[in-house]
Amino acid sequence: MEHEIIFTALHIHLRWLRSLAKTGLQKAK
């Protein structure tokens, strides 16, 4: 059960990082 919560948190974190990188690249251009 516990590792399931960690896995979900990691998934959300990765999506957040990807969106953050996308906006960062758009701002750089």
N, C-alpha and C positions, 0 to 999 in steps of 0.2 A: 504494500500500500504506500509506504513512504517513498520508495523509489519512483512510484508513479507520479507523485506530486512533484518530485524533483525533475522528472522527465518533462512534465507539462510546463514547469517554470522555465526550463531550458528552451523549450520550443517557443514560448512567448518571447523570451529574451532574444532568441535568434531572429525572430520576425521583427522585433523592435530595432535591433542592430541593423538589419537589412534596410528598413525604412529610413533609419537615421543616416545610413551611408548614401541612400538614394538622394535624400534632400541635401546632404552635404555636397554631393557631386553636382547637383543642379545649381547650388549656390556658387560653386567654384567656377562654373561656366557662366 
